[in-house]
């Protein structure tokens, strides 16, 4: 079964998918959010539907203390809108250190800082999705 991972941020949304066996997460793309939230949700919904996922996994920003803050509330509002657009189960998954890990991987791949900015959100979405996939089988 295929799954989609999302890294929802204030400026961009990163998207990742896994292979049909549900083992390996791969970054797909990211897009810059606009002031038209409904338009962004429709655009994202169209992308998600292309992959026909069994579930959508969204990074949930939990602080190091384990508590959620205003970013977490923003994600919950986003999910309420997204769930109206896509009719698949949407799950939250702890995204702590996902951007840091994605950045480290991109540095190891010798991408410049400028090149990293273009792909960091999709890479973070892949880290989130891979973490969720790994947790399922352990």
Rosetta constraint file for C-alpha pairs under 8 A:
AtomPair CA 1 CA 20 HARMONIC 5.32 0.50
AtomPair CA 1 CA 21 HARMONIC 5.81 0.50
AtomPair CA 1 CA 22 HARMONIC 5.68 0.50
AtomPair CA 1 CA 53 HARMONIC 7.13 0.50
AtomPair CA 1 CA 54 HARMONIC 6.27 0.50
AtomPair CA 2 CA 17 HARMONIC 7.12 0.50
AtomPair CA 2 CA 18 HARMONIC 5.79 0.50
AtomPair CA 2 CA 19 HARMONIC 6.17 0.50
AtomPair CA 2 CA 20 HARMONIC 4.89 0.50
AtomPair CA 2 CA 21 HARMONIC 6.88 0.50
AtomPair CA 2 CA 22 HARMONIC 5.63 0.50
AtomPair CA 2 CA 51 HARMONIC 7.40 0.50
AtomPair CA 2 CA 52 HARMONIC 7.29 0.50
AtomPair CA 2 CA 53 HARMONIC 4.96 0.50
AtomPair CA 2 CA 54 HARMONIC 6.01 0.50
AtomPair CA 2 CA 55 HARMONIC 7.72 0.50
AtomPair CA 3 CA 17 HARMONIC 5.76 0.50
AtomPair CA 3 CA 18 HARMONIC 5.72 0.50
AtomPair CA 3 CA 22 HARMONIC 6.91 0.50
AtomPair CA 3 CA 51 HARMONIC 7.98 0.50
AtomPair CA 3 CA 53 HARMONIC 4.71 0.50
AtomPair CA 3 CA 54 HARMONIC 5.74 0.50
AtomPair CA 3 CA 55 HARMONIC 5.30 0.50
AtomPair CA 3 CA 56 HARMONIC 5.89 0.50
AtomPair CA 3 CA 57 HARMONIC 7.33 0.50
AtomPair CA 3 CA 129 HARMONIC 7.97 0.50
AtomPair CA 4 CA 15 HARMONIC 7.10 0.50
AtomPair CA 4 CA 16 HARMONIC 5.69 0.50
AtomPair CA 4 CA 17 HARMONIC 4.46 0.50
AtomPair CA 4 CA 18 HARMONIC 6.71 0.50
AtomPair CA 4 CA 48 HARMONIC 6.96 0.50
AtomPair CA 4 CA 51 HARMONIC 7.62 0.50
AtomPair CA 4 CA 53 HARMONIC 6.15 0.50
AtomPair CA 4 CA 55 HARMONIC 6.65 0.50
AtomPair CA 4 CA 56 HARMONIC 4.82 0.50
AtomPair CA 4 CA 57 HARMONIC 6.10 0.50
AtomPair CA 4 CA 129 HARMONIC 7.23 0.50
AtomPair CA 5 CA 15 HARMONIC 5.77 0.50
AtomPair CA 5 CA 16 HARMONIC 4.91 0.50
AtomPair CA 5 CA 17 HARMONIC 6.00 0.50
AtomPair CA 5 CA 56 HARMONIC 5.81 0.50
AtomPair CA 5 CA 57 HARMONIC 4.64 0.50
AtomPair CA 5 CA 58 HARMONIC 5.76 0.50
AtomPair CA 5 CA 59 HARMONIC 7.68 0.50
AtomPair CA 5 CA 125 HARMONIC 5.38 0.50
AtomPair CA 5 CA 126 HARMONIC 6.45 0.50
AtomPair CA 5 CA 128 HARMONIC 6.67 0.50
AtomPair CA 5 CA 129 HARMONIC 4.92 0.50
AtomPair CA 6 CA 13 HARMONIC 6.77 0.50
AtomPair CA 6 CA 14 HARMONIC 5.51 0.50
AtomPair CA 6 CA 15 HARMONIC 4.82 0.50
AtomPair CA 6 CA 16 HARMONIC 6.43 0.50
AtomPair CA 6 CA 56 HARMONIC 7.46 0.50
AtomPair CA 6 CA 57 HARMONIC 6.20 0.50
AtomPair CA 6 CA 58 HARMONIC 4.73 0.50
AtomPair CA 6 CA 59 HARMONIC 6.23 0.50
AtomPair CA 6 CA 122 HARMONIC 7.81 0.50
AtomPair CA 6 CA 125 HARMONIC 4.93 0.50
AtomPair CA 6 CA 126 HARMONIC 7.92 0.50
AtomPair CA 6 CA 128 HARMONIC 7.63 0.50
AtomPair CA 6 CA 129 HARMONIC 7.69 0.50
AtomPair CA 7 CA 13 HARMONIC 5.55 0.50
AtomPair CA 7 CA 14 HARMONIC 4.79 0.50
AtomPair CA 7 CA 15 HARMONIC 6.59 0.50
AtomPair CA 7 CA 58 HARMONIC 6.18 0.50
AtomPair CA 7 CA 59 HARMONIC 5.37 0.50
AtomPair CA 7 CA 121 HARMONIC 6.33 0.50
AtomPair CA 7 CA 122 HARMONIC 7.18 0.50
AtomPair CA 7 CA 124 HARMONIC 6.34 0.50
AtomPair CA 7 CA 125 HARMONIC 4.67 0.50
AtomPair CA 7 CA 128 HARMONIC 7.51 0.50
AtomPair CA 8 CA 12 HARMONIC 6.69 0.50
AtomPair CA 8 CA 13 HARMONIC 4.66 0.50
AtomPair CA 8 CA 14 HARMONIC 6.54 0.50
AtomPair CA 8 CA 58 HARMONIC 7.28 0.50
AtomPair CA 8 CA 59 HARMONIC 6.90 0.50
AtomPair CA 8 CA 75 HARMONIC 6.94 0.50
AtomPair CA 9 CA 13 HARMONIC 5.69 0.50
AtomPair CA 10 CA 33 HARMONIC 7.55 0.50
AtomPair CA 11 CA 32 HARMONIC 5.85 0.50
AtomPair CA 11 CA 33 HARMONIC 5.49 0.50
AtomPair CA 12 CA 30 HARMONIC 6.52 0.50
AtomPair CA 12 CA 31 HARMONIC 5.50 0.50
AtomPair CA 12 CA 32 HARMONIC 4.32 0.50
AtomPair CA 12 CA 33 HARMONIC 5.22 0.50
AtomPair CA 12 CA 121 HARMONIC 7.01 0.50
AtomPair CA 13 CA 30 HARMONIC 5.37 0.50
AtomPair CA 13 CA 31 HARMONIC 5.61 0.50
AtomPair CA 13 CA 32 HARMONIC 6.58 0.50
AtomPair CA 13 CA 33 HARMONIC 6.91 0.50
AtomPair CA 13 CA 121 HARMONIC 6.49 0.50
AtomPair CA 13 CA 122 HARMONIC 7.57 0.50
AtomPair CA 14 CA 27 HARMONIC 7.89 0.50
AtomPair CA 14 CA 28 HARMONIC 7.85 0.50
AtomPair CA 14 CA 29 HARMONIC 6.05 0.50
AtomPair CA 14 CA 30 HARMONIC 4.15 0.50
AtomPair CA 14 CA 31 HARMONIC 6.77 0.50
AtomPair CA 14 CA 120 HARMONIC 7.84 0.50
AtomPair CA 14 CA 121 HARMONIC 4.31 0.50
AtomPair CA 14 CA 122 HARMONIC 3.94 0.50
AtomPair CA 14 CA 123 HARMONIC 7.29 0.50
AtomPair CA 14 CA 124 HARMONIC 7.01 0.50
AtomPair CA 14 CA 125 HARMONIC 5.45 0.50
AtomPair CA 15 CA 27 HARMONIC 6.27 0.50
AtomPair CA 15 CA 28 HARMONIC 5.56 0.50
AtomPair CA 15 CA 29 HARMONIC 5.41 0.50
AtomPair CA 15 CA 30 HARMONIC 5.76 0.50
AtomPair CA 15 CA 121 HARMONIC 7.45 0.50
AtomPair CA 15 CA 122 HARMONIC 4.98 0.50
AtomPair CA 15 CA 125 HARMONIC 5.54 0.50
AtomPair CA 15 CA 126 HARMONIC 7.35 0.50
AtomPair CA 16 CA 25 HARMONIC 6.51 0.50
AtomPair CA 16 CA 26 HARMONIC 5.41 0.50
AtomPair CA 16 CA 27 HARMONIC 4.22 0.50
AtomPair CA 16 CA 28 HARMONIC 4.89 0.50
AtomPair CA 16 CA 29 HARMONIC 7.05 0.50
AtomPair CA 16 CA 122 HARMONIC 5.95 0.50
AtomPair CA 16 CA 123 HARMONIC 7.43 0.50
AtomPair CA 16 CA 125 HARMONIC 5.37 0.50
AtomPair CA 16 CA 126 HARMONIC 4.97 0.50
AtomPair CA 16 CA 129 HARMONIC 7.18 0.50
AtomPair CA 17 CA 25 HARMONIC 5.51 0.50
AtomPair CA 17 CA 26 HARMONIC 5.49 0.50
AtomPair CA 17 CA 27 HARMONIC 6.58 0.50
AtomPair CA 17 CA 28 HARMONIC 6.73 0.50
AtomPair CA 17 CA 51 HARMONIC 7.84 0.50
AtomPair CA 17 CA 126 HARMONIC 7.14 0.50
AtomPair CA 17 CA 129 HARMONIC 7.61 0.50
AtomPair CA 18 CA 22 HARMONIC 5.59 0.50
AtomPair CA 18 CA 23 HARMONIC 6.58 0.50
AtomPair CA 18 CA 24 HARMONIC 5.21 0.50
AtomPair CA 18 CA 25 HARMONIC 4.05 0.50
AtomPair CA 18 CA 26 HARMONIC 5.82 0.50
AtomPair CA 18 CA 129 HARMONIC 7.73 0.50
AtomPair CA 19 CA 23 HARMONIC 6.31 0.50
AtomPair CA 19 CA 24 HARMONIC 5.72 0.50
AtomPair CA 19 CA 25 HARMONIC 6.69 0.50
AtomPair CA 19 CA 26 HARMONIC 7.83 0.50
AtomPair CA 22 CA 133 HARMONIC 6.93 0.50
AtomPair CA 23 CA 130 HARMONIC 7.76 0.50
AtomPair CA 23 CA 133 HARMONIC 6.52 0.50
AtomPair CA 23 CA 134 HARMONIC 7.82 0.50
AtomPair CA 24 CA 130 HARMONIC 6.51 0.50
AtomPair CA 24 CA 133 HARMONIC 7.85 0.50
AtomPair CA 25 CA 126 HARMONIC 5.24 0.50
AtomPair CA 25 CA 127 HARMONIC 7.43 0.50
AtomPair CA 25 CA 129 HARMONIC 6.06 0.50
AtomPair CA 25 CA 130 HARMONIC 5.21 0.50
AtomPair CA 26 CA 123 HARMONIC 7.62 0.50
AtomPair CA 26 CA 126 HARMONIC 5.40 0.50
AtomPair CA 27 CA 122 HARMONIC 4.83 0.50
AtomPair CA 27 CA 123 HARMONIC 5.14 0.50
AtomPair CA 27 CA 124 HARMONIC 7.96 0.50
AtomPair CA 27 CA 125 HARMONIC 6.70 0.50
AtomPair CA 27 CA 126 HARMONIC 5.13 0.50
AtomPair CA 28 CA 122 HARMONIC 6.06 0.50
AtomPair CA 29 CA 119 HARMONIC 7.10 0.50
AtomPair CA 29 CA 121 HARMONIC 7.87 0.50
AtomPair CA 29 CA 122 HARMONIC 5.22 0.50
AtomPair CA 30 CA 118 HARMONIC 7.97 0.50
AtomPair CA 30 CA 119 HARMONIC 6.98 0.50
AtomPair CA 30 CA 121 HARMONIC 6.02 0.50
AtomPair CA 30 CA 122 HARMONIC 5.30 0.50
AtomPair CA 33 CA 37 HARMONIC 7.67 0.50
AtomPair CA 33 CA 40 HARMONIC 6.44 0.50
AtomPair CA 34 CA 40 HARMONIC 6.76 0.50
AtomPair CA 36 CA 40 HARMONIC 6.26 0.50
AtomPair CA 37 CA 41 HARMONIC 6.12 0.50
AtomPair CA 38 CA 42 HARMONIC 6.22 0.50
AtomPair CA 38 CA 81 HARMONIC 7.90 0.50
AtomPair CA 39 CA 43 HARMONIC 6.14 0.50
AtomPair CA 40 CA 44 HARMONIC 6.04 0.50
AtomPair CA 41 CA 45 HARMONIC 5.87 0.50
AtomPair CA 41 CA 81 HARMONIC 7.15 0.50
AtomPair CA 41 CA 82 HARMONIC 6.00 0.50
AtomPair CA 41 CA 85 HARMONIC 7.10 0.50
AtomPair CA 42 CA 46 HARMONIC 6.16 0.50
AtomPair CA 42 CA 85 HARMONIC 6.72 0.50
AtomPair CA 43 CA 47 HARMONIC 6.46 0.50
AtomPair CA 44 CA 48 HARMONIC 6.17 0.50
AtomPair CA 45 CA 49 HARMONIC 6.06 0.50
AtomPair CA 45 CA 82 HARMONIC 7.17 0.50
AtomPair CA 45 CA 85 HARMONIC 5.85 0.50
AtomPair CA 45 CA 86 HARMONIC 5.81 0.50
AtomPair CA 46 CA 50 HARMONIC 6.42 0.50
AtomPair CA 47 CA 51 HARMONIC 7.20 0.50
AtomPair CA 48 CA 52 HARMONIC 6.78 0.50
AtomPair CA 48 CA 53 HARMONIC 7.21 0.50
AtomPair CA 48 CA 86 HARMONIC 7.66 0.50
AtomPair CA 49 CA 53 HARMONIC 7.28 0.50
AtomPair CA 49 CA 86 HARMONIC 7.25 0.50
AtomPair CA 53 CA 88 HARMONIC 7.42 0.50
AtomPair CA 54 CA 88 HARMONIC 6.47 0.50
AtomPair CA 54 CA 89 HARMONIC 7.23 0.50
AtomPair CA 55 CA 88 HARMONIC 5.71 0.50
AtomPair CA 55 CA 89 HARMONIC 4.98 0.50
AtomPair CA 55 CA 90 HARMONIC 5.79 0.50
AtomPair CA 55 CA 91 HARMONIC 7.30 0.50
AtomPair CA 56 CA 88 HARMONIC 7.05 0.50
AtomPair CA 56 CA 89 HARMONIC 6.31 0.50
AtomPair CA 56 CA 90 HARMONIC 4.69 0.50
AtomPair CA 56 CA 91 HARMONIC 6.21 0.50
AtomPair CA 57 CA 90 HARMONIC 5.90 0.50
AtomPair CA 57 CA 91 HARMONIC 4.94 0.50
AtomPair CA 57 CA 92 HARMONIC 5.86 0.50
AtomPair CA 57 CA 93 HARMONIC 6.54 0.50
AtomPair CA 57 CA 128 HARMONIC 7.79 0.50
AtomPair CA 57 CA 129 HARMONIC 6.40 0.50
AtomPair CA 57 CA 132 HARMONIC 7.69 0.50
AtomPair CA 58 CA 90 HARMONIC 7.17 0.50
AtomPair CA 58 CA 91 HARMONIC 6.12 0.50
AtomPair CA 58 CA 92 HARMONIC 4.96 0.50
AtomPair CA 58 CA 93 HARMONIC 6.00 0.50
AtomPair CA 58 CA 125 HARMONIC 7.99 0.50
AtomPair CA 58 CA 128 HARMONIC 7.61 0.50
AtomPair CA 58 CA 129 HARMONIC 7.99 0.50
AtomPair CA 59 CA 92 HARMONIC 5.88 0.50
AtomPair CA 59 CA 93 HARMONIC 5.05 0.50
AtomPair CA 59 CA 94 HARMONIC 5.80 0.50
AtomPair CA 59 CA 95 HARMONIC 4.80 0.50
AtomPair CA 59 CA 125 HARMONIC 7.36 0.50
AtomPair CA 59 CA 128 HARMONIC 6.07 0.50
AtomPair CA 60 CA 72 HARMONIC 6.20 0.50
AtomPair CA 60 CA 75 HARMONIC 6.96 0.50
AtomPair CA 60 CA 92 HARMONIC 5.53 0.50
AtomPair CA 60 CA 93 HARMONIC 5.33 0.50
AtomPair CA 60 CA 94 HARMONIC 4.92 0.50
AtomPair CA 60 CA 95 HARMONIC 5.36 0.50
AtomPair CA 61 CA 68 HARMONIC 6.68 0.50
AtomPair CA 61 CA 69 HARMONIC 7.87 0.50
AtomPair CA 61 CA 71 HARMONIC 6.37 0.50
AtomPair CA 61 CA 72 HARMONIC 5.36 0.50
AtomPair CA 61 CA 94 HARMONIC 6.36 0.50
AtomPair CA 61 CA 95 HARMONIC 5.59 0.50
AtomPair CA 61 CA 96 HARMONIC 6.47 0.50
AtomPair CA 62 CA 66 HARMONIC 5.70 0.50
AtomPair CA 62 CA 67 HARMONIC 5.67 0.50
AtomPair CA 62 CA 68 HARMONIC 4.77 0.50
AtomPair CA 62 CA 69 HARMONIC 7.29 0.50
AtomPair CA 62 CA 72 HARMONIC 6.94 0.50
AtomPair CA 62 CA 94 HARMONIC 6.40 0.50
AtomPair CA 62 CA 95 HARMONIC 7.05 0.50
AtomPair CA 62 CA 96 HARMONIC 6.41 0.50
AtomPair CA 63 CA 67 HARMONIC 5.43 0.50
AtomPair CA 63 CA 68 HARMONIC 5.99 0.50
AtomPair CA 63 CA 69 HARMONIC 7.49 0.50
AtomPair CA 63 CA 96 HARMONIC 7.22 0.50
AtomPair CA 64 CA 96 HARMONIC 7.49 0.50
AtomPair CA 68 CA 72 HARMONIC 5.58 0.50
AtomPair CA 68 CA 73 HARMONIC 7.79 0.50
AtomPair CA 69 CA 73 HARMONIC 6.59 0.50
AtomPair CA 70 CA 74 HARMONIC 6.28 0.50
AtomPair CA 71 CA 75 HARMONIC 6.35 0.50
AtomPair CA 72 CA 76 HARMONIC 6.31 0.50
AtomPair CA 73 CA 77 HARMONIC 6.33 0.50
AtomPair CA 74 CA 78 HARMONIC 6.22 0.50
AtomPair CA 75 CA 79 HARMONIC 6.13 0.50
AtomPair CA 76 CA 80 HARMONIC 6.31 0.50
AtomPair CA 77 CA 81 HARMONIC 6.61 0.50
AtomPair CA 78 CA 82 HARMONIC 6.10 0.50
AtomPair CA 79 CA 83 HARMONIC 5.84 0.50
AtomPair CA 79 CA 90 HARMONIC 7.64 0.50
AtomPair CA 80 CA 84 HARMONIC 6.84 0.50
AtomPair CA 81 CA 85 HARMONIC 6.89 0.50
AtomPair CA 82 CA 86 HARMONIC 6.24 0.50
AtomPair CA 83 CA 87 HARMONIC 6.39 0.50
AtomPair CA 83 CA 88 HARMONIC 7.55 0.50
AtomPair CA 83 CA 89 HARMONIC 7.95 0.50
AtomPair CA 83 CA 90 HARMONIC 7.18 0.50
AtomPair CA 93 CA 128 HARMONIC 7.10 0.50
AtomPair CA 93 CA 132 HARMONIC 6.74 0.50
AtomPair CA 94 CA 128 HARMONIC 7.55 0.50
AtomPair CA 95 CA 128 HARMONIC 5.90 0.50
AtomPair CA 97 CA 101 HARMONIC 5.98 0.50
AtomPair CA 98 CA 102 HARMONIC 6.05 0.50
AtomPair CA 98 CA 124 HARMONIC 5.26 0.50
AtomPair CA 98 CA 125 HARMONIC 7.75 0.50
AtomPair CA 98 CA 127 HARMONIC 5.74 0.50
AtomPair CA 98 CA 128 HARMONIC 6.19 0.50
AtomPair CA 99 CA 103 HARMONIC 5.97 0.50
AtomPair CA 99 CA 120 HARMONIC 7.08 0.50
AtomPair CA 99 CA 121 HARMONIC 7.38 0.50
AtomPair CA 99 CA 123 HARMONIC 7.76 0.50
AtomPair CA 99 CA 124 HARMONIC 5.00 0.50
AtomPair CA 100 CA 104 HARMONIC 6.20 0.50
AtomPair CA 101 CA 105 HARMONIC 6.27 0.50
AtomPair CA 101 CA 124 HARMONIC 7.52 0.50
AtomPair CA 101 CA 127 HARMONIC 7.37 0.50
AtomPair CA 102 CA 106 HARMONIC 6.23 0.50
AtomPair CA 102 CA 120 HARMONIC 6.46 0.50
AtomPair CA 102 CA 123 HARMONIC 5.46 0.50
AtomPair CA 102 CA 124 HARMONIC 5.20 0.50
AtomPair CA 102 CA 127 HARMONIC 6.58 0.50
AtomPair CA 103 CA 107 HARMONIC 6.16 0.50
AtomPair CA 103 CA 116 HARMONIC 7.25 0.50
AtomPair CA 103 CA 120 HARMONIC 6.54 0.50
AtomPair CA 104 CA 108 HARMONIC 6.21 0.50
AtomPair CA 105 CA 109 HARMONIC 6.31 0.50
AtomPair CA 106 CA 110 HARMONIC 6.51 0.50
AtomPair CA 106 CA 111 HARMONIC 5.71 0.50
AtomPair CA 106 CA 116 HARMONIC 6.49 0.50
AtomPair CA 106 CA 120 HARMONIC 7.88 0.50
AtomPair CA 107 CA 111 HARMONIC 5.58 0.50
AtomPair CA 107 CA 112 HARMONIC 7.35 0.50
AtomPair CA 107 CA 116 HARMONIC 7.99 0.50
AtomPair CA 111 CA 115 HARMONIC 5.77 0.50
AtomPair CA 111 CA 116 HARMONIC 6.00 0.50
AtomPair CA 112 CA 116 HARMONIC 6.08 0.50
AtomPair CA 113 CA 117 HARMONIC 6.40 0.50
AtomPair CA 114 CA 118 HARMONIC 7.04 0.50
AtomPair CA 115 CA 119 HARMONIC 7.02 0.50
AtomPair CA 116 CA 120 HARMONIC 5.49 0.50
AtomPair CA 117 CA 121 HARMONIC 7.90 0.50
AtomPair CA 119 CA 123 HARMONIC 6.12 0.50
AtomPair CA 120 CA 124 HARMONIC 6.01 0.50
AtomPair CA 121 CA 125 HARMONIC 6.20 0.50
AtomPair CA 122 CA 126 HARMONIC 6.30 0.50
AtomPair CA 123 CA 127 HARMONIC 6.33 0.50
AtomPair CA 124 CA 128 HARMONIC 6.22 0.50
AtomPair CA 125 CA 129 HARMONIC 6.13 0.50
AtomPair CA 126 CA 130 HARMONIC 5.90 0.50
AtomPair CA 127 CA 131 HARMONIC 6.06 0.50
AtomPair CA 128 CA 132 HARMONIC 6.36 0.50
AtomPair CA 129 CA 133 HARMONIC 6.13 0.50
AtomPair CA 130 CA 134 HARMONIC 6.02 0.50
AtomPair CA 131 CA 135 HARMONIC 6.15 0.50
AtomPair CA 132 CA 136 HARMONIC 6.34 0.50
AtomPair CA 133 CA 137 HARMONIC 6.91 0.50
AtomPair CA 134 CA 138 HARMONIC 6.41 0.50
